[in-house]
Amino acid sequence: IQSAVGGPLHECTRLLTSREKWHMLVGRVTSALKDAS
């Protein structure tokens, strides 16, 4: 049972962390563009 729940749960947390990294990256790019303009 643990492995059945741990699979999707692990995938969900992995997606969340990657999404946070993506937001950080986008924030950096947008701020850099604002500085350049």
Distance bins in CASP14 RR format, pairs under 12 A and 6 or more apart:
PFRMAT RR
TARGET T0000
AUTHOR 0000-0000-0000
RMODE 2
METHOD distances of the structure
MODEL  1
1 7 0 0 0 0 0 1 0 0 0 0 0
2 8 0 0 0 0 0 1 0 0 0 0 0
2 9 0 0 0 0 1 0 0 0 0 0 0
2 10 0 0 0 0 0 1 0 0 0 0 0
3 9 0 0 0 0 0 1 0 0 0 0 0
3 10 0 0 0 0 1 0 0 0 0 0 0
4 10 0 0 0 0 0 1 0 0 0 0 0
5 11 0 0 0 0 0 1 0 0 0 0 0
5 12 0 0 0 0 0 1 0 0 0 0 0
6 12 0 0 0 0 1 0 0 0 0 0 0
6 13 0 0 0 0 1 0 0 0 0 0 0
6 14 0 0 0 0 0 1 0 0 0 0 0
7 13 0 0 0 0 1 0 0 0 0 0 0
7 14 0 0 0 0 1 0 0 0 0 0 0
8 14 0 0 0 0 0 1 0 0 0 0 0
8 15 0 0 0 0 0 1 0 0 0 0 0
9 15 0 0 0 0 0 1 0 0 0 0 0
9 16 0 0 0 0 0 1 0 0 0 0 0
10 16 0 0 0 0 0 1 0 0 0 0 0
10 17 0 0 0 0 0 1 0 0 0 0 0
11 17 0 0 0 0 0 1 0 0 0 0 0
11 18 0 0 0 0 0 1 0 0 0 0 0
12 18 0 0 0 0 0 1 0 0 0 0 0
12 19 0 0 0 0 0 1 0 0 0 0 0
13 19 0 0 0 0 0 1 0 0 0 0 0
13 20 0 0 0 0 0 1 0 0 0 0 0
14 20 0 0 0 0 0 1 0 0 0 0 0
14 21 0 0 0 0 0 1 0 0 0 0 0
15 21 0 0 0 0 0 1 0 0 0 0 0
15 22 0 0 0 0 0 1 0 0 0 0 0
16 22 0 0 0 0 0 1 0 0 0 0 0
16 23 0 0 0 0 0 1 0 0 0 0 0
17 23 0 0 0 0 0 1 0 0 0 0 0
17 24 0 0 0 0 0 1 0 0 0 0 0
18 24 0 0 0 0 0 1 0 0 0 0 0
18 25 0 0 0 0 0 1 0 0 0 0 0
19 25 0 0 0 0 0 1 0 0 0 0 0
19 26 0 0 0 0 0 1 0 0 0 0 0
20 26 0 0 0 0 0 1 0 0 0 0 0
20 27 0 0 0 0 0 1 0 0 0 0 0
21 27 0 0 0 0 0 1 0 0 0 0 0
21 28 0 0 0 0 0 1 0 0 0 0 0
22 28 0 0 0 0 0 1 0 0 0 0 0
22 29 0 0 0 0 0 1 0 0 0 0 0
23 29 0 0 0 0 0 1 0 0 0 0 0
23 30 0 0 0 0 0 1 0 0 0 0 0
24 30 0 0 0 0 0 1 0 0 0 0 0
24 31 0 0 0 0 0 1 0 0 0 0 0
25 31 0 0 0 0 0 1 0 0 0 0 0
25 32 0 0 0 0 0 1 0 0 0 0 0
26 32 0 0 0 0 0 1 0 0 0 0 0
26 33 0 0 0 0 0 1 0 0 0 0 0
27 33 0 0 0 0 1 0 0 0 0 0 0
27 34 0 0 0 0 1 0 0 0 0 0 0
27 35 0 0 0 0 0 1 0 0 0 0 0
28 34 0 0 0 0 0 1 0 0 0 0 0
28 35 0 0 0 0 0 1 0 0 0 0 0
29 35 0 0 0 0 0 1 0 0 0 0 0
29 36 0 0 0 0 0 1 0 0 0 0 0
30 36 0 0 0 0 0 1 0 0 0 0 0
30 37 0 0 0 0 0 1 0 0 0 0 0
31 37 0 0 0 0 0 1 0 0 0 0 0
END
